[in-house]
Amino acid sequence: MPAGGVRISWCSSIARPKGALEEIAQARGRSARGGRVGDFDREARHMEKVILTWSGGKDSAMALYELKKEGRHEVVALVTTVTCGYERVSMHGVRRALLERQADSLGLALDEISLTPHATDQEFEEKMRGRLERYPAQGVHRVAFGDIFLEDLRRYREENLSKAGMEGVFPLWKRDTAELARAFIGLGFKAVITCVDSQALAEAFVGREFDERLLSELPPKVDPCGENGEFHSFVYDGPIFRKKVSFARGDIVLRDERFYFCDLIPEPEWEDLQKRAEGDRP
């Protein structure tokens, strides 16, 4: 764990690593929405294969965008962690169903790693290393991350990657976070805030759209990209998506007397809940 004792998620568990690369061939055959994904197409045989750690948030999405744009790497799978029992992305609190729809819209295989609730660092590192060690045999020797400026976090990642015989790629490294946040919005990405740390932000920020208005209202000490863990997000549309990931905002809850989460309910599940509620009315 890096200095400061901050819990780390590498995403930033359909556990199917063996077939992950095979699914890509099928995904590439699908037509892109409005040709947007196709704008970044390159000959795969000329690019180095990488996997991308994926939380479903804006930094992950921006890292994927940059990797596609630069054309030097072929992203063959998204690797994420999901908490067993809760079936949600670690720290972001997003439901597995939304994560799967997100990956489907991106045309990429999703490789999920299951963690027990309150998983220790040892469990996390062992499961992640065990999963990563399967990829070199498939021609994948690099892992991409959406980290921006936390030196201790990058060092932690690289140390753990070396144990699995892999190296890191950091497409957003040292970008100005204010500029990066504005670029994300300007490119047409759409995201919603799913979690806020109450020690940094008020409850009112959770569930809001990540837009120019939100950026203008962030306290001065809060990083525009939430790089210090002030908030987390879920991206549901943008230039690398073939179709919008639809959802409805549900309840807001406080966990561990510190973190506010906004439940995002996949559609049509939301419509089913509404119908059941109407049927219960006298």
Beta strands, then each sheet from edge to edge (+ up, - down):
strand 1: 48-53
strand 2: 73-83
strand 3: 88-89
strand 4: 109-115
strand 5: 142-144
strand 6: 167-169
strand 7: 190-197
strand 8: 231-237
strand 9: 247-255
strand 10: 259-266
sheet 1: 3+ 2- 1- 5- 6-
sheet 2: 3+ 2- 4-
sheet 3: 8+ 7- 10+ 9-
end
